[in-house]
């Protein structure tokens, strides 16, 4: 029998309502158990993914004429679209189970999204009942949801086990509902756990900590799961500071014994690369190994922090994150000035909060205040607030411009409250050609919420609107809010970013996605690092000193029989490939042939380059993924290996030229005196900061002594043969993983 709804679709919705009333329908019936759209229907649509970005919440246009808000954060709009649009076609009060909303969702009528609801299921019948009861949006007397709780909230489970989560919603009338069927579940680390639609969490075999986010009706809760390995942790390395105490306590709790402490050669190479972005010299390496002072590791950390190499290396890191990119020749002045400002601030150890304040509230022109260069690249309040939130607060706000954050509490009001801080920035031509003067316009700081059309006053995330006088620069108030000791984002975002720099992954990962639903793997450690950073007066060098002095940082990268699978608990040092500019400098140092960069003095290191323009002129920087400064995300840097990288190191003209350079290392070693063993020893110290083993010396000596012939088969000149063999040896060391990785 064919449904008779097509006839009524051509009638006015009022006719359908009247028909129901006359025929004894339920439109007027309200009881304590009556359903409403907000509490009962919207969660079902969300669970069925009807309002996901790939379906009817697609980019503000919906799908096939039917539009819903993303994840149901705007239920009033969704109600209007479902009930009042399309002349009542989507919900049919006369025959609720024949409503197009249900026929499509159940795929009874062909549906591009496939079957989202099972006919006859509890969810299907709930929507049927809601339609039959009159399609109520929400009554004044209806309870409102106030919180979502998941049980268990914290639990320890064995690897490869399962746990069924229960979710309860609490309402303003004190009632509690079991909403496990309609809640959404998602693990923050898919390599450790997966969550089914029914709330069953299945663990993989990786030990550590994983969080499962539970979302229901716009609210979220988190189940934190500890997955112990259960191995015996009987003897721990000595703790040097609070980092070790908290890391080792976590390792003991989950049963992962850490590796031992690395040797002196490994430590010196590691810390030199991580702080100054360079390999230690042969002389530095030999002196360090010959030094018997038990405090020599702490001493070399201080030497590196005082060096210009530290400022060069970290200035390059910050310059890319702050968009110091060159598109036109006219950008040169501002690029060099801005890079120098960052470098000088780091060299002088300007407190981090002061650096951020001077950047955000910069006024004037480039020649007198280079920090204004940031506003040249980041012109719109929209991009300014998004960059500031992600870079300095660890909060990603991009999606909040259009809809509520899917994993957080931030909504559009929060977005425009941050934008209001940048609403009074004025621009005019400066005395420097192609540059602008930045000034405060003096007016009411506010931003228009594009959705509500309301004027929104400045407010920090989670705070109330601020009263800011028209003659007061709101950016200064933003900087003051950020540096407050009680700010839950500012210090944590920085220490987490720097932790990733030294350990390959953040305590919160990704490093700029700090939220309740993506908790840190070691919350106590993140809190302690942030507190220490604030207590130090936002001292960046002291933070680096604390991290690198820890035993945790100085652990060996060689796994023991238990911790080889550990990826997040820092039971060992995680090797990582050298950044592109560091690798180029290392190759230049090993081959003895420096790279010359346009418009820069000879001898300039790659880590000292001020902007992205040199990526176009230096093939290795491009091939190995030096960032272009397009975003504030460190994910722009390419860390993965590729075939083009291997081929570049193996046989590119650039590498060949460095190996055979007229004044390169191979040429100098041939002309210098000394034995082959001494030459080999020097190369190993330069490349690896360690002496070669007896076996390595034997093999290298045999290779250097072998006779060579030219293209005609004639014996090659001994000096030329020795030079060719030395070039081959340097090439082999350069292509070793021990060289291109920090370990």
C-alpha positions as CSV (number, residue, x, y, z in Angstrom):
1,X,0.0,0.0,0.0
2,X,1.4,3.4,-1.0
3,X,1.7,6.1,1.7
4,X,-0.9,8.8,1.3
5,X,1.4,11.7,2.5
6,X,2.0,13.1,-1.0
7,X,-1.5,14.5,-1.1
8,X,-1.1,16.2,2.3
9,X,2.4,17.6,1.2
10,X,0.5,19.8,-1.2
11,X,-1.6,21.1,1.6
12,X,-0.8,23.7,4.1
13,X,0.8,22.5,7.3
14,X,-2.1,24.0,9.2
15,X,-4.5,21.7,7.4
16,X,-2.4,18.7,8.5
17,X,-2.5,19.9,12.1
18,X,-6.3,20.4,11.9
19,X,-6.7,17.0,10.4
20,X,-4.8,15.5,13.3
21,X,-6.9,17.4,15.9
22,X,-10.2,16.3,14.3
23,X,-9.1,12.7,14.0
24,X,-8.2,12.5,17.6
25,X,-4.4,13.1,17.1
26,X,-2.0,13.8,19.9
27,X,-1.1,17.4,19.1
28,X,-2.7,18.9,22.2
29,X,-1.6,16.1,24.5
30,X,1.2,17.1,26.8
31,X,2.3,15.0,29.7
32,X,5.3,14.8,32.0
33,X,6.8,12.3,29.6
34,X,6.2,14.3,26.5
35,X,9.1,14.7,24.1
36,X,10.7,17.8,22.8
37,X,13.1,18.5,20.0
38,X,16.1,19.7,22.0
39,X,16.3,16.9,24.6
40,X,15.1,14.0,22.5
41,X,15.4,14.4,18.8
42,X,18.5,16.5,18.2
43,X,20.7,14.0,19.9
44,X,19.4,11.2,17.6
45,X,20.2,13.3,14.5
46,X,23.7,13.9,15.9
47,X,24.3,10.3,16.6
48,X,23.1,9.4,13.1
49,X,25.6,11.9,11.7
50,X,22.8,13.8,9.9
51,X,24.3,17.1,11.1
52,X,27.9,16.2,10.4
53,X,30.0,18.4,8.1
54,X,29.9,15.8,5.4
55,X,26.1,15.6,5.4
56,X,23.4,18.2,6.0
57,X,25.7,20.5,8.0
58,X,28.0,20.9,5.0
59,X,29.7,24.3,4.8
60,X,26.6,26.3,5.6
61,X,24.7,25.1,2.5
62,X,23.5,21.7,3.7
63,X,22.8,18.8,1.4
64,X,20.2,18.7,-1.4
65,X,18.3,21.6,0.1
66,X,18.2,20.4,3.6
67,X,20.5,22.2,6.1
68,X,21.3,21.5,9.7
69,X,23.7,23.1,12.1
70,X,27.0,21.4,12.8
71,X,26.6,18.7,15.4
72,X,23.3,20.3,16.5
73,X,24.7,23.3,18.3
74,X,21.9,25.5,16.9
75,X,18.8,23.4,17.7
76,X,16.4,26.3,17.1
77,X,17.6,26.6,13.5
78,X,17.4,22.9,13.0
79,X,13.9,22.8,14.3
80,X,12.9,25.5,11.8
81,X,14.5,23.6,8.9
82,X,12.8,20.4,9.8
83,X,9.3,21.5,10.8
84,X,8.6,24.7,9.0
85,X,10.6,24.5,5.7
86,X,9.4,22.8,2.6
87,X,5.7,23.3,3.3
88,X,5.7,20.6,6.0
89,X,7.2,17.9,3.7
90,X,9.8,16.6,6.2
91,X,7.5,15.8,9.1
92,X,4.0,14.4,8.5
93,X,1.8,14.7,11.5
94,X,-1.0,12.6,10.0
95,X,1.2,9.6,9.6
96,X,4.4,10.2,11.6
97,X,6.2,7.0,10.5
98,X,5.7,8.1,6.8
99,X,7.5,11.4,7.4
100,X,10.2,12.1,4.9
101,X,12.7,12.8,7.7
102,X,12.3,9.1,8.8
103,X,11.9,7.6,5.3
104,X,15.1,9.1,4.2
105,X,17.0,8.3,7.4
106,X,15.9,4.7,7.2
107,X,16.7,4.6,3.5
108,X,13.1,3.5,2.7
109,X,13.2,6.4,0.3
110,X,16.6,6.5,-1.5
111,X,19.0,8.5,0.5
112,X,22.5,9.6,-0.5
113,X,23.7,9.1,3.1
114,X,22.5,5.5,3.2
115,X,20.6,4.1,6.2
116,X,21.1,6.1,9.3
117,X,18.2,4.8,11.4
118,X,16.9,1.3,11.7
119,X,13.2,1.1,11.1
120,X,11.5,0.1,14.4
121,X,14.5,0.9,16.5
122,X,14.2,2.8,19.7
123,X,15.5,6.0,18.0
124,X,13.2,5.6,15.1
125,X,10.2,5.2,17.4
126,X,11.3,8.2,19.5
127,X,11.1,10.5,16.4
128,X,7.8,8.9,15.5
129,X,6.4,9.7,18.9
130,X,7.8,13.2,18.9
131,X,6.0,13.9,15.6
132,X,2.8,12.4,16.8
133,X,2.9,14.5,20.0
134,X,2.9,17.7,18.0
135,X,6.6,18.3,17.2
136,X,7.3,20.5,20.2
137,X,10.5,22.4,20.2
138,X,10.8,23.0,24.0
139,X,8.4,24.0,26.7
140,X,9.3,26.4,29.5
141,X,8.7,23.7,32.0
142,X,10.9,21.2,30.3
143,X,14.2,20.4,32.1
144,X,17.4,21.6,30.5
145,X,20.5,19.5,30.3
146,X,23.3,20.8,32.5
147,X,26.0,18.1,32.4
148,X,27.1,14.8,30.8
149,X,29.0,12.2,32.9
150,X,30.7,9.1,31.7
151,X,31.3,6.1,33.8
152,X,33.9,5.1,34.5
153,X,35.7,8.5,34.3
154,X,39.1,7.0,35.1
155,X,40.1,3.4,34.7
156,X,43.1,1.1,34.3
157,X,42.7,-1.7,31.7
158,X,44.9,-4.3,30.3
159,X,46.0,-4.1,26.7
160,X,43.7,-5.8,24.1
161,X,40.8,-5.6,26.6
162,X,37.4,-3.9,26.2
163,X,35.3,-1.6,28.3
164,X,31.7,-0.6,27.8
165,X,31.1,3.1,28.8
166,X,27.9,4.3,30.3
167,X,26.8,7.9,29.8
168,X,24.3,9.9,32.0
169,X,22.8,13.3,31.3
170,X,21.8,15.5,34.3
171,X,19.0,18.0,33.9
172,X,17.9,21.1,35.8
173,X,15.0,19.3,37.5
174,X,17.5,16.9,39.1
175,X,16.6,14.0,36.8
176,X,19.2,11.8,35.2
177,X,18.9,9.9,31.9
178,X,21.0,7.1,30.6
179,X,22.0,8.4,27.1
180,X,24.6,5.8,26.3
181,X,22.8,4.8,23.1
182,X,22.7,8.3,21.6
183,X,26.1,9.6,22.8
184,X,29.0,9.9,20.5
185,X,32.4,8.3,21.3
186,X,35.8,9.1,20.0
187,X,39.3,8.1,21.2
188,X,42.0,10.8,21.0
189,X,44.7,8.3,20.0
190,X,43.5,5.8,17.4
191,X,46.7,3.8,17.6
192,X,45.9,3.0,21.3
193,X,42.1,2.6,21.3
194,X,39.0,2.6,19.2
195,X,35.4,3.4,20.4
196,X,32.4,1.9,18.8
197,X,29.1,3.6,18.2
198,X,27.7,1.7,21.2
199,X,30.4,3.0,23.5
200,X,32.6,-0.1,23.6
201,X,36.2,0.9,23.9
202,X,38.7,-1.7,22.4
203,X,42.3,-1.2,23.4
204,X,45.3,-2.0,21.2
205,X,48.6,-3.3,22.6
206,X,50.3,0.0,23.3
207,X,50.8,1.0,26.9
208,X,50.2,4.5,28.2
209,X,47.2,6.8,28.6
210,X,44.4,7.3,26.2
211,X,41.2,9.4,26.5
212,X,37.8,8.7,25.0
213,X,35.7,11.8,24.4
214,X,32.0,11.4,24.9
215,X,29.7,14.0,23.3
216,X,26.0,14.4,23.9
217,X,23.7,17.4,23.2
218,X,26.5,19.9,22.9
219,X,28.3,18.8,26.1
220,X,31.4,16.7,26.4
221,X,32.9,14.4,29.0
222,X,36.1,12.3,29.0
223,X,37.0,8.8,30.1
224,X,40.7,8.6,30.9
225,X,42.1,5.1,30.5
226,X,45.5,3.9,31.7
227,X,46.9,0.9,29.9
228,X,49.7,-0.6,31.9
229,X,52.4,-2.7,30.4
230,X,52.9,-4.3,33.8
231,X,56.6,-4.9,33.4
232,X,58.7,-4.8,36.6
233,X,60.2,-1.3,37.3
234,X,62.7,-2.1,40.0
235,X,65.6,0.2,39.4
236,X,65.1,3.8,38.1
237,X,67.8,6.2,36.9
238,X,68.6,9.0,39.4
239,X,66.1,11.9,39.4
240,X,67.6,15.3,38.9
241,X,64.5,17.4,39.1
242,X,60.7,17.3,39.3
243,X,60.4,16.3,35.7
244,X,62.1,13.0,36.5
245,X,60.0,12.4,39.6
246,X,56.8,12.8,37.6
247,X,57.9,10.9,34.5
248,X,59.3,8.0,36.5
249,X,56.2,7.9,38.8
250,X,54.1,7.5,35.7
251,X,56.4,4.8,34.3
252,X,56.3,2.9,37.5
253,X,52.5,3.2,37.6
254,X,52.0,1.7,34.2
255,X,54.9,-0.7,34.4
256,X,57.3,0.5,31.7
257,X,61.0,0.5,32.8
258,X,63.0,3.4,31.2
259,X,66.2,3.0,29.2
260,X,69.4,3.9,30.8
261,X,71.2,7.2,30.6
262,X,72.9,7.9,27.3
263,X,76.7,8.2,27.0
264,X,78.5,11.5,26.9
265,X,79.0,11.6,23.1
266,X,75.3,11.0,22.5
267,X,74.3,13.7,25.0
268,X,76.7,16.3,23.6
269,X,75.5,15.8,20.1
270,X,71.8,15.7,21.1
271,X,71.9,18.8,23.3
272,X,73.9,20.8,20.8
273,X,71.4,20.0,18.0
274,X,68.4,20.7,20.2
275,X,69.6,24.0,21.7
276,X,71.9,25.5,19.1
277,X,70.8,23.7,16.0
278,X,74.3,22.5,15.2
279,X,76.7,19.6,15.6
280,X,79.5,20.0,18.1
281,X,82.9,20.6,16.6
282,X,85.6,17.9,16.7
283,X,87.4,20.0,19.3
284,X,84.3,20.4,21.5
285,X,83.5,16.7,21.3
286,X,87.0,15.6,22.2
287,X,87.3,18.1,25.1
288,X,83.9,17.0,26.5
289,X,84.8,13.4,26.5
290,X,88.2,14.1,28.1
291,X,86.5,16.2,30.9
292,X,86.0,14.2,34.1
293,X,84.0,16.9,35.9
294,X,80.6,15.3,37.0
295,X,78.9,18.7,36.3
296,X,80.1,18.9,32.7
297,X,76.6,18.2,31.2
298,X,75.0,21.1,33.1
299,X,77.9,23.3,32.2
300,X,77.6,22.6,28.4
301,X,73.9,23.4,28.6
302,X,74.7,26.8,30.0
303,X,77.4,27.4,27.4
304,X,74.9,26.6,24.6
305,X,72.2,28.8,26.1
306,X,74.7,31.7,26.1
307,X,75.7,31.2,22.5
308,X,74.5,33.0,19.5
309,X,73.6,29.6,18.1
310,X,70.7,29.3,20.5
311,X,69.3,32.6,19.5
312,X,69.8,31.8,15.8
313,X,68.1,28.5,16.0
314,X,65.0,29.5,18.0
315,X,64.6,32.7,16.1
316,X,64.2,30.7,13.0
317,X,61.6,28.6,14.7
318,X,59.6,31.6,15.9
319,X,60.0,33.5,12.7
320,X,58.3,30.8,10.7
321,X,55.5,30.5,13.2
322,X,55.0,34.3,13.1
323,X,54.7,34.3,9.3
324,X,58.0,36.1,8.5
325,X,57.8,35.2,4.9
326,X,58.9,37.1,1.8
327,X,56.8,37.3,-1.3
328,X,58.1,40.5,-2.8
329,X,61.5,42.2,-2.8
330,X,59.9,45.0,-0.8
331,X,59.4,42.6,2.1
332,X,63.2,42.4,2.7
333,X,63.5,45.3,5.1
334,X,60.7,44.2,7.4
335,X,61.7,40.5,7.2
336,X,65.3,41.2,8.3
337,X,64.2,43.6,11.0
338,X,61.5,41.3,12.4
339,X,63.9,38.3,12.5
340,X,66.5,40.4,14.2
341,X,64.0,41.6,16.8
342,X,63.1,38.0,17.6
343,X,66.7,36.9,17.7
344,X,67.8,39.8,19.9
345,X,64.9,39.2,22.3
346,X,66.0,35.5,22.7
347,X,69.6,36.4,23.0
348,X,68.8,38.9,25.8
349,X,66.4,36.3,27.3
350,X,63.5,38.8,27.3
351,X,60.7,37.2,29.4
352,X,58.3,35.4,27.2
353,X,55.3,37.4,28.4
354,X,57.1,40.6,27.6
355,X,57.9,39.4,24.1
356,X,54.3,38.4,23.5
357,X,53.0,41.8,24.8
358,X,55.5,43.7,22.7
359,X,54.4,41.7,19.6
360,X,50.6,41.9,20.1
361,X,50.5,45.6,21.1
362,X,53.2,46.8,18.6
363,X,52.7,50.3,17.3
364,X,54.8,52.5,15.1
365,X,56.8,51.7,12.0
366,X,59.3,49.0,11.1
367,X,62.4,51.1,11.5
368,X,61.7,52.0,15.1
369,X,59.6,49.0,16.3
370,X,60.3,45.8,14.2
371,X,57.5,43.9,16.0
372,X,54.9,45.7,13.9
373,X,56.0,43.5,11.0
374,X,53.7,40.8,12.3
375,X,50.7,43.0,11.5
376,X,52.0,43.3,7.9
377,X,51.5,39.6,7.4
378,X,48.5,39.1,9.7
379,X,46.1,41.9,8.6
380,X,42.6,40.8,9.5
381,X,41.3,40.6,13.1
382,X,40.0,37.1,12.1
383,X,43.4,35.8,11.4
384,X,45.0,37.7,14.3
385,X,42.7,36.1,16.9
386,X,43.0,32.7,15.3
387,X,46.8,32.8,15.2
388,X,47.1,34.2,18.8
389,X,44.7,31.6,20.1
390,X,46.6,28.7,18.4
391,X,50.1,29.9,18.9
392,X,50.0,31.5,22.4
393,X,47.0,29.7,24.0
394,X,47.1,26.3,22.3
395,X,43.5,26.6,21.3
396,X,42.2,26.1,17.8
397,X,39.5,28.6,17.1
398,X,39.2,28.4,13.3
399,X,36.0,26.4,13.2
400,X,34.3,28.6,15.9
401,X,33.8,31.5,13.4
402,X,30.9,29.5,11.8
403,X,29.8,27.1,14.5
404,X,30.4,25.9,18.0
405,X,33.6,24.1,18.6
406,X,32.8,20.4,18.1
407,X,35.2,19.2,20.9
408,X,35.2,22.2,23.2
409,X,33.1,24.7,25.1
410,X,33.9,27.6,22.8
411,X,31.2,29.2,20.6
412,X,30.9,32.1,18.3
413,X,30.6,34.6,21.1
414,X,34.0,33.6,22.3
415,X,35.4,33.9,18.8
416,X,34.2,37.5,18.3
417,X,35.1,38.4,21.9
418,X,38.8,37.7,21.0
419,X,38.4,39.4,17.7
420,X,37.3,42.6,19.5
421,X,40.8,43.0,21.0
422,X,42.1,43.7,17.5
423,X,39.2,45.9,16.3
424,X,41.0,49.3,16.9
425,X,44.2,48.7,14.8
426,X,44.8,51.6,12.4
427,X,47.2,51.6,9.4
428,X,48.8,54.4,7.4
429,X,51.7,54.7,5.1
430,X,55.0,55.0,6.8
431,X,58.3,56.8,5.9
432,X,59.7,53.5,4.8
433,X,58.6,52.6,1.2
434,X,56.0,49.8,1.0
435,X,55.6,49.7,4.8
436,X,52.8,50.8,7.1
437,X,52.6,52.5,10.5
438,X,50.5,50.7,13.0
439,X,48.6,52.7,15.5
440,X,45.7,52.5,18.0
441,X,42.6,54.2,16.5
442,X,41.0,55.2,19.8
443,X,37.5,54.0,19.8
444,X,35.1,51.4,21.3
445,X,36.6,48.0,21.1
446,X,34.0,45.6,19.8
447,X,33.4,43.1,17.0
448,X,30.2,42.1,15.2
449,X,29.0,38.6,15.7
450,X,28.4,37.7,12.0
451,X,25.6,35.3,13.0
452,X,23.6,37.3,15.6
453,X,24.7,40.8,14.3
454,X,25.3,41.8,17.9
455,X,28.3,43.9,18.9
456,X,30.6,41.9,21.1
457,X,33.0,43.4,23.6
458,X,36.5,42.0,24.3
459,X,36.8,39.1,26.7
460,X,39.4,36.5,27.4
461,X,38.5,32.8,26.8
462,X,36.2,31.8,29.6
463,X,36.0,35.3,31.1
464,X,33.4,38.1,31.1
465,X,33.4,41.2,28.9
466,X,36.0,43.8,29.8
467,X,35.5,47.5,30.2
468,X,38.1,49.2,28.0
469,X,38.2,53.0,27.7
470,X,38.3,54.3,24.1
471,X,41.8,55.7,24.5
472,X,43.1,52.4,25.9
473,X,44.7,49.9,23.5
474,X,42.7,46.7,24.0
475,X,45.7,44.6,22.8
476,X,47.4,45.5,26.0
477,X,44.5,44.2,28.0
478,X,44.7,41.0,26.0
479,X,48.4,40.6,26.9
480,X,47.7,41.3,30.6
481,X,45.0,38.7,30.6
482,X,47.3,36.2,28.9
483,X,50.1,36.6,31.4
484,X,48.0,36.3,34.5
485,X,49.2,33.5,36.8
486,X,45.7,32.0,36.8
487,X,45.5,31.9,33.0
488,X,44.9,28.2,32.2
489,X,46.3,28.4,28.6
490,X,49.3,30.8,28.2
491,X,52.1,29.0,30.1
492,X,50.8,25.5,29.3
493,X,50.8,26.2,25.6
494,X,54.4,27.4,25.7
495,X,55.9,24.6,27.9
496,X,54.0,22.0,25.9
497,X,55.4,23.5,22.6
498,X,58.9,23.4,24.0
499,X,58.5,19.9,25.4
500,X,57.7,18.8,21.9
501,X,60.8,20.5,20.6
502,X,63.0,18.4,22.9
503,X,61.0,15.2,23.0
504,X,59.4,14.9,19.5
505,X,55.9,14.9,20.9
506,X,54.1,17.2,23.3
507,X,52.5,16.2,26.6
508,X,49.4,17.3,24.7
509,X,49.6,16.2,21.1
510,X,49.2,18.0,18.8
511,X,51.0,20.7,20.7
512,X,48.6,23.4,19.8
513,X,45.3,21.6,20.6
514,X,45.0,21.9,24.3
515,X,41.4,21.0,25.4
516,X,39.6,19.0,28.0
517,X,38.8,16.3,25.4
518,X,42.5,15.9,24.5
519,X,44.1,15.6,27.9
520,X,47.9,15.4,28.5
521,X,49.5,12.1,28.9
522,X,51.0,13.3,32.1
523,X,48.8,16.0,33.5
524,X,50.8,16.5,36.7
525,X,53.9,17.2,34.7
526,X,52.3,19.7,32.4
527,X,50.9,21.6,35.4
528,X,54.3,21.5,37.2
529,X,56.2,22.8,34.1
530,X,53.7,25.6,33.6
531,X,53.8,26.6,37.3
532,X,57.7,26.6,37.2
533,X,57.6,28.7,34.0
534,X,55.4,31.3,35.6
535,X,57.4,31.3,38.8
536,X,60.6,31.9,36.9
537,X,59.1,35.0,35.3
538,X,58.5,33.4,32.0
539,X,62.2,32.7,31.6
540,X,62.6,30.7,28.3
541,X,66.3,29.8,29.0
542,X,65.4,28.5,32.5
543,X,62.7,26.3,31.0
544,X,65.2,24.8,28.5
545,X,67.7,24.4,31.2
546,X,65.2,22.5,33.4
547,X,64.2,20.2,30.5
548,X,67.7,19.4,29.3
549,X,69.2,18.9,32.7
550,X,66.6,16.2,33.5
551,X,67.5,12.6,33.4
552,X,64.4,12.0,31.3
553,X,65.9,14.1,28.5
554,X,69.2,12.3,28.9
555,X,67.8,8.8,28.6
556,X,69.2,6.6,25.8
557,X,67.2,6.2,22.6
558,X,68.1,2.5,22.6
559,X,65.0,0.6,23.8
560,X,65.1,-2.1,26.4
561,X,63.1,-5.3,26.2
562,X,60.0,-3.6,27.4
563,X,59.8,0.0,26.2
564,X,60.3,-0.4,22.5
565,X,56.5,0.1,21.9
566,X,56.2,3.1,24.1
567,X,55.2,6.2,22.2
568,X,54.0,8.7,24.8
569,X,55.5,8.1,28.2
570,X,59.1,9.2,27.6
571,X,60.7,6.0,28.8
572,X,63.4,6.7,26.3
573,X,64.6,9.4,23.9
574,X,62.6,9.3,20.6
575,X,65.0,9.7,17.7
576,X,63.9,12.3,15.1
577,X,65.3,13.5,11.8
578,X,67.3,16.7,11.7
579,X,65.3,19.7,10.5
580,X,66.1,20.8,7.0
581,X,68.2,23.8,7.9
582,X,70.1,22.0,10.7
583,X,70.8,19.1,8.3
584,X,72.2,21.5,5.7
585,X,74.5,23.1,8.2
586,X,75.6,19.7,9.4
587,X,76.4,18.6,5.8
588,X,78.3,21.9,5.3
589,X,80.3,21.2,8.4
590,X,81.1,17.6,7.5
591,X,82.1,18.4,3.9
592,X,83.8,21.6,4.7
593,X,82.0,23.4,1.9
594,X,79.6,26.1,3.1
595,X,76.4,27.1,1.3
596,X,76.2,30.6,0.0
597,X,72.9,32.3,0.3
598,X,71.8,35.3,-1.8
599,X,72.3,38.7,-0.2
600,X,73.9,37.3,3.0
601,X,77.5,37.3,4.0
602,X,79.6,34.2,3.4
603,X,79.5,31.8,6.3
604,X,75.9,32.5,7.2
605,X,74.3,29.3,8.7
606,X,71.1,27.9,7.3
607,X,69.5,28.2,10.8
608,X,70.2,31.9,10.7
609,X,68.1,32.5,7.5
610,X,65.5,35.2,8.3
611,X,62.6,34.0,6.0
612,X,61.3,31.4,3.6
613,X,62.7,32.9,0.4
614,X,65.8,30.9,0.6
615,X,63.8,27.7,0.3
616,X,63.5,28.6,-3.4
617,X,67.2,29.0,-4.0
618,X,68.5,26.1,-1.9
619,X,67.2,22.7,-3.1
620,X,67.9,20.8,0.1
621,X,65.8,23.1,2.2
622,X,62.9,22.6,0.0
623,X,63.3,18.8,-0.4
624,X,63.6,18.3,3.4
625,X,60.6,20.4,4.2
626,X,61.7,23.7,5.7
627,X,58.4,25.6,6.4
628,X,57.2,28.5,4.2
629,X,55.7,30.4,7.2
630,X,52.1,29.9,5.9
631,X,50.6,29.0,9.2
632,X,51.2,28.9,13.0
633,X,51.1,25.1,13.0
634,X,54.4,23.3,13.3
635,X,52.8,20.6,11.2
636,X,53.9,22.7,8.2
637,X,57.4,21.4,8.7
638,X,57.9,18.1,6.9
639,X,59.3,15.5,9.2
640,X,58.6,12.4,7.2
641,X,61.1,10.7,5.0
642,X,60.7,10.5,1.2
643,X,62.4,9.1,-1.8
644,X,63.4,12.5,-3.1
645,X,65.3,13.1,0.2
646,X,67.2,9.9,-0.2
647,X,68.0,10.6,-3.8
648,X,69.1,14.1,-3.0
649,X,71.7,12.9,-0.4
650,X,72.8,10.1,-2.7
651,X,73.5,11.7,-6.0
652,X,72.4,15.3,-6.3
653,X,74.7,17.8,-8.0
654,X,74.6,19.9,-4.9
655,X,75.9,17.2,-2.7
656,X,78.5,16.1,-5.2
657,X,79.7,19.7,-5.4
658,X,80.1,19.9,-1.6
659,X,82.1,16.7,-1.5
660,X,84.5,17.6,-4.3
661,X,84.9,21.3,-3.4
662,X,88.3,22.8,-4.1
663,X,88.7,23.8,-0.4
664,X,86.5,21.1,1.0
665,X,87.3,18.7,3.8
666,X,88.5,15.9,1.6
667,X,90.9,18.2,-0.2
668,X,92.2,19.6,3.1
669,X,92.7,16.1,4.6
670,X,94.7,15.0,1.6
671,X,97.0,18.0,1.9
672,X,97.3,17.7,5.7
673,X,99.7,15.3,7.3
674,X,98.8,12.6,9.7
675,X,97.7,9.0,9.4
676,X,94.6,7.6,7.9
677,X,93.4,6.6,11.4
678,X,93.7,10.2,12.6
679,X,91.7,11.4,9.6
680,X,89.0,8.8,10.1
681,X,88.9,9.7,13.8
682,X,88.4,13.4,13.0
683,X,85.6,12.6,10.6
684,X,83.7,10.5,13.1
685,X,84.0,13.1,15.8
686,X,82.7,15.7,13.3
687,X,79.8,13.6,12.2
688,X,78.8,11.7,15.3
689,X,80.6,13.5,18.2
690,X,82.2,10.1,19.0
691,X,85.4,8.2,18.2
692,X,85.1,5.4,15.7
693,X,85.2,1.8,16.9
694,X,88.2,-0.4,16.1
695,X,86.1,-2.2,13.5
696,X,85.1,1.1,11.9
697,X,88.7,2.3,11.7
698,X,89.8,-1.0,10.2
699,X,87.1,-1.0,7.4
700,X,87.7,2.7,6.6
701,X,91.5,2.2,6.5
702,X,91.2,-0.7,4.1
703,X,88.9,1.4,1.9
704,X,91.3,4.4,1.8
705,X,94.3,2.2,0.9
706,X,92.7,0.3,-1.9
707,X,94.2,1.1,-5.3
708,X,92.1,3.0,-7.8
709,X,92.3,3.2,-11.6
710,X,91.1,5.9,-14.0
711,X,88.6,5.6,-16.9
712,X,91.4,4.1,-19.0
713,X,92.3,1.5,-16.4
714,X,95.5,3.2,-15.6
715,X,96.6,3.5,-11.9
716,X,95.2,6.8,-10.5
717,X,97.5,9.4,-9.0
718,X,97.8,8.4,-5.3
719,X,96.8,11.9,-4.0
720,X,93.8,11.9,-6.3
721,X,92.8,8.4,-5.3
722,X,93.1,9.3,-1.7
723,X,90.9,12.3,-2.2
724,X,88.3,10.3,-4.1
725,X,88.3,7.7,-1.3
726,X,87.9,10.4,1.4
727,X,85.0,11.9,-0.5
728,X,83.4,8.4,-0.6
729,X,83.9,8.0,3.2
730,X,82.4,11.4,3.9
731,X,79.5,10.6,1.6
732,X,78.9,7.3,3.5
733,X,78.9,9.0,6.9
734,X,76.5,11.7,5.6
735,X,74.1,9.0,4.4
736,X,74.1,7.1,7.7
737,X,71.0,7.4,9.8
738,X,73.2,8.2,12.8
739,X,74.1,11.4,11.0
740,X,70.7,12.6,9.8
741,X,68.9,11.8,13.0
742,X,69.1,13.2,16.5
743,X,69.2,10.3,18.8
